[in-house]
Amino acid sequence: MPRFIFLRIAWMKYYRGVTENDIPTGAGWYVTENSDGGEVYNFLPIRDKYYGYARIQMGRGLRLERLGASLNDHSIDDVTIIFFGRNPQTGGQYIIGWYTRAILYRRMQELDNERRGNQPHYLAETKSAYLVSEDDRIFEVPDDGPGQTNAWYVEQYGNVYLNEVKNYIADPTNYIIRQPRKIINGNAWQQDVEKRKKVENAAMDMVANYFAARQYKVYYRHTENLGWDLEASLNSQTLLLEVKGLSGDFIAVDVTPNEYLNSKRNRKHFRICVVSNALNDKKKLEIFYWINNVWTSNENKKLRIQEITSAKFIKIN
């Protein structure tokens, strides 16, 4: 049975050595002072193997007995190692990549012949590695899990989170983060509630018919507070469709915090479907995809995001 451990490393794009466009950030004083670190080669294949590094505080060894090894074992096999780091742009911690079926060592090993550049030390080796592209690193690592330590023995955090991790790494391309949230909506853009409901229903039906005509199976999810309205599935692909219906022309649309969060978390699968003039003959559907870091339609129209900060004041006496 595979064992799991999380190792915190610096943030990079490719982990194939330091370059002008790929300099490690975070993960302690050494990386900060030297713009370098042992992890900079974690995803560089060396003779069909990958050699992974994470700085263990004060030169301590890993406690392999927490993964099922004996106190005398200097290594353990069949470990799934999840590398994570802090995004320098957002500040959150996210899964960066992983090794499966890895050998994990209690203490640092050293690779000869400068095959790992000027960073010969490593803690793990494997033939099976997966690096998440920088734009797709959206699976969060809770701050109260690893705390300040770089080695997190995740089993003690609970099965719910670990099971989500297992589902994610089993199929990262098609994984969808589902975290239903209760959302309190602000002022509606249409004051007439009945008319607004008609506009919403007409828009959802138009989007559903559009995808059904293209052989997708369409499911209505708008009552489940998932952060999207419809799901459209074809073969192994599932699209998350957030539908915005307008009674007039399309100038701008509002999204709830939950919708906005999921448009970032699940952007590979997310589609923003805007139906303008939903109740008359001028109705038009525009579908926006996340392409080259911009929401872009098939007519090459683009969306500009304007984040709005709000607050609630609650009476306490």
C-alpha positions in Angstrom: 0.0 0.0 0.0 1.5 3.4 -1.0 2.6 5.7 1.8 2.2 9.5 1.4 4.4 12.3 2.5 4.4 16.0 1.6 7.6 17.9 1.2 7.8 21.7 0.9 10.1 23.1 -1.7 10.8 26.4 -3.4 8.5 27.7 -6.2 9.7 27.3 -9.8 8.3 26.7 -13.2 10.2 23.7 -14.5 12.7 22.4 -11.8 15.3 21.7 -14.4 18.0 24.0 -13.1 18.2 27.7 -12.5 17.8 29.9 -15.6 17.2 33.6 -16.2 13.5 32.9 -16.5 13.2 30.3 -13.8 14.6 31.3 -10.4 13.4 29.6 -7.2 11.6 31.7 -4.6 10.6 30.9 -1.0 11.4 27.9 1.1 13.9 29.5 3.5 17.0 31.6 3.8 19.3 29.5 1.6 17.1 29.9 -1.5 16.5 33.6 -0.7 20.2 34.4 -0.4 21.5 32.2 -3.2 18.6 32.0 -5.7 19.4 28.3 -5.8 18.6 25.2 -3.9 18.7 21.4 -4.0 15.1 21.2 -5.4 15.9 23.1 -8.6 16.6 19.7 -10.3 13.6 17.8 -8.8 12.0 17.3 -12.2 15.0 16.9 -14.4 15.2 13.3 -15.8 18.6 11.8 -15.3 19.0 8.5 -17.0 15.3 7.8 -16.8 15.2 8.7 -13.1 14.2 11.7 -11.0 16.0 12.7 -7.9 14.1 14.8 -5.4 15.2 17.2 -2.7 13.6 19.1 0.2 15.5 20.9 2.9 15.0 19.2 6.2 15.4 21.6 9.1 18.7 21.5 11.1 20.0 18.5 9.2 17.5 16.1 10.7 16.6 12.9 9.0 13.1 11.9 7.9 11.1 9.9 10.4 10.5 6.9 8.1 9.0 4.9 10.9 6.0 7.1 10.6 5.5 5.7 7.1 5.9 2.1 8.3 9.6 1.5 8.2 11.6 0.2 11.2 13.9 2.5 13.2 17.0 0.8 11.5 15.8 1.2 7.9 17.7 3.9 6.0 15.0 3.9 3.2 11.5 2.9 2.4 10.0 1.9 -1.0 6.7 2.6 -2.7 6.2 6.1 -1.4 4.1 8.8 -3.0 5.8 12.1 -2.4 3.8 15.3 -2.9 5.9 18.4 -3.5 4.3 21.6 -2.5 5.3 25.3 -2.2 4.0 28.8 -1.6 2.9 30.7 -4.7 4.8 34.0 -4.6 1.9 35.8 -6.4 -1.0 34.6 -4.2 0.8 33.6 -1.0 -1.2 30.3 -0.8 0.4 26.9 -0.7 -0.3 24.5 -3.6 0.7 21.1 -4.9 3.5 21.5 -7.4 4.0 17.9 -8.5 4.6 14.4 -7.2 6.7 11.2 -7.3 4.9 7.8 -7.3 6.5 4.4 -6.4 9.5 6.4 -5.0 12.3 5.3 -2.8 12.5 7.7 0.1 15.7 8.0 2.2 16.0 8.9 5.9 19.0 11.1 5.2 20.5 12.9 2.3 22.1 10.9 -0.5 24.6 12.2 -3.0 24.6 11.8 -6.8 28.0 11.5 -8.4 29.5 12.9 -11.6 27.7 16.3 -11.3 24.6 14.8 -12.9 22.6 17.1 -10.7 24.6 20.2 -11.4 26.0 21.9 -8.4 23.2 20.3 -6.2 24.2 16.6 -5.8 22.1 15.9 -2.7 18.7 14.2 -2.8 16.2 12.5 -0.5 14.1 10.5 -3.0 14.3 8.8 -6.4 11.8 7.5 -8.8 11.1 6.7 -12.4 7.6 8.1 -12.2 7.2 11.9 -11.7 4.5 14.5 -12.6 5.0 18.2 -12.6 1.9 20.4 -12.6 2.3 23.4 -15.0 2.5 26.6 -13.1 -0.8 28.0 -14.3 -2.6 24.8 -13.2 -1.3 24.7 -9.6 -4.7 25.2 -7.9 -4.9 22.3 -5.4 -4.3 23.9 -2.0 -2.3 22.6 0.9 -3.8 23.8 4.2 -1.6 26.0 6.3 -2.6 24.1 9.5 -1.4 20.9 8.0 2.4 21.1 7.6 2.8 24.2 9.7 6.4 25.4 9.6 8.0 22.0 8.9 9.0 21.0 5.4 8.1 17.3 5.9 4.4 16.7 6.5 3.2 13.2 7.4 -0.2 13.8 6.0 -2.1 10.7 7.3 -2.5 12.4 10.7 -4.4 15.2 9.1 -7.4 13.0 8.2 -8.7 10.8 5.5 -10.9 13.3 3.8 -8.1 15.6 2.6 -5.8 12.6 1.7 -8.6 11.0 -0.3 -9.0 14.3 -2.2 -5.3 14.3 -2.9 -5.4 10.7 -4.1 -8.3 11.5 -6.5 -6.4 14.5 -7.8 -3.1 12.8 -8.6 -4.9 9.8 -10.1 -6.3 12.1 -12.9 -5.0 15.7 -12.6 -6.1 16.7 -16.0 -9.7 15.9 -15.5 -9.9 16.5 -11.7 -12.6 19.0 -10.6 -12.6 20.6 -7.2 -16.1 20.4 -5.7 -16.6 22.4 -2.6 -20.2 23.4 -2.2 -20.5 26.7 -0.4 -23.5 28.7 0.9 -23.5 32.0 -0.9 -25.5 35.0 0.0 -26.2 36.9 -3.2 -26.0 40.7 -3.4 -28.4 43.0 -5.2 -29.8 41.4 -8.4 -29.1 43.1 -11.7 -32.8 42.8 -12.5 -35.2 44.1 -9.9 -38.1 42.1 -11.3 -37.5 38.7 -9.7 -39.9 36.9 -12.0 -38.4 38.3 -15.1 -34.9 37.6 -13.8 -35.9 34.0 -13.3 -37.2 33.7 -16.8 -34.0 35.2 -18.2 -31.9 32.7 -16.2 -34.0 29.7 -17.3 -34.0 30.7 -20.9 -30.2 31.2 -20.8 -29.6 27.8 -19.2 -31.9 26.1 -21.7 -30.1 27.7 -24.6 -26.7 26.6 -23.3 -27.9 23.1 -22.5 -29.4 22.8 -26.0 -26.1 24.1 -27.6 -24.0 21.3 -25.9 -26.6 18.6 -26.3 -26.6 19.2 -30.0 -22.9 18.5 -29.9 -23.4 15.1 -28.3 -22.8 16.1 -24.7 -24.9 14.8 -21.9 -26.0 17.9 -20.0 -26.9 18.0 -16.3 -28.5 21.0 -14.4 -26.6 21.8 -11.2 -27.7 25.3 -10.6 -29.5 24.5 -7.3 -26.5 22.8 -5.7 -24.3 25.8 -4.9 -21.3 24.3 -6.7 -20.1 27.4 -8.3 -21.4 26.6 -11.8 -24.9 26.0 -13.3 -24.6 23.1 -15.8 -22.2 20.2 -16.4 -21.7 18.8 -20.0 -20.0 15.5 -20.3 -18.6 13.8 -23.4 -16.4 10.7 -23.1 -14.0 11.4 -20.3 -14.4 15.2 -20.4 -16.7 17.2 -18.1 -17.2 20.9 -18.7 -18.4 23.2 -15.9 -20.7 25.8 -17.4 -21.4 29.0 -15.6 -24.4 30.6 -17.3 -25.1 34.3 -17.3 -28.4 35.4 -18.8 -29.1 39.0 -19.7 -32.2 40.7 -20.9 -30.3 43.2 -22.9 -26.9 43.5 -24.6 -23.7 42.0 -23.1 -21.6 44.7 -21.5 -20.6 43.1 -18.2 -21.7 40.3 -15.9 -21.4 39.8 -12.2 -20.2 36.6 -10.5 -20.5 35.5 -6.9 -17.4 34.7 -4.8 -18.1 31.0 -5.2 -18.3 31.2 -9.0 -15.2 33.3 -9.2 -13.3 31.0 -7.0 -14.3 28.0 -9.1 -13.5 29.8 -12.3 -9.9 29.9 -11.0 -9.7 26.5 -9.4 -11.2 24.6 -12.3 -10.4 26.8 -15.2 -9.4 23.9 -17.5 -12.9 22.7 -17.4 -14.7 26.0 -16.7 -16.7 27.8 -19.4 -18.4 31.2 -18.9 -21.5 31.2 -21.1 -23.2 34.5 -21.6 -26.6 34.7 -23.2 -27.6 38.3 -24.1 -31.2 39.3 -25.1 -32.3 36.0 -23.7 -36.0 36.6 -24.1 -36.2 38.0 -27.6 -35.2 37.2 -31.2 -31.8 38.9 -30.8 -30.6 36.4 -28.2 -26.9 35.4 -28.6 -24.7 32.9 -26.9 -21.0 33.7 -26.3 -18.8 31.1 -24.6 -15.5 32.1 -23.0 -12.5 29.7 -22.4 -9.4 30.2 -20.4 -6.7 30.6 -23.1 -3.2 32.1 -22.6 -4.2 33.5 -19.2 -7.3 35.3 -20.6 -11.0 34.5 -20.8 -11.4 34.4 -24.6 -14.4 33.5 -26.8 -14.4 31.6 -30.0 -15.0 35.0 -31.7 -11.7 36.2 -30.0 -13.6 38.5 -27.6 -11.9 38.8 -24.3 -13.1 39.5 -20.7 -11.4 41.9 -18.3 -11.7 40.9 -14.7 -12.5 43.6 -12.2 -12.3 42.4 -8.6 -14.6 44.1 -6.1 -14.0 44.1 -2.4 -16.9 44.1 -0.1 -17.7 43.7 3.6 -20.5 42.9 6.0 -21.1 44.9 9.2 -22.7 42.9 11.9 -24.3 44.4 15.0 -22.8 42.9 18.2 -24.6 44.8 20.9 
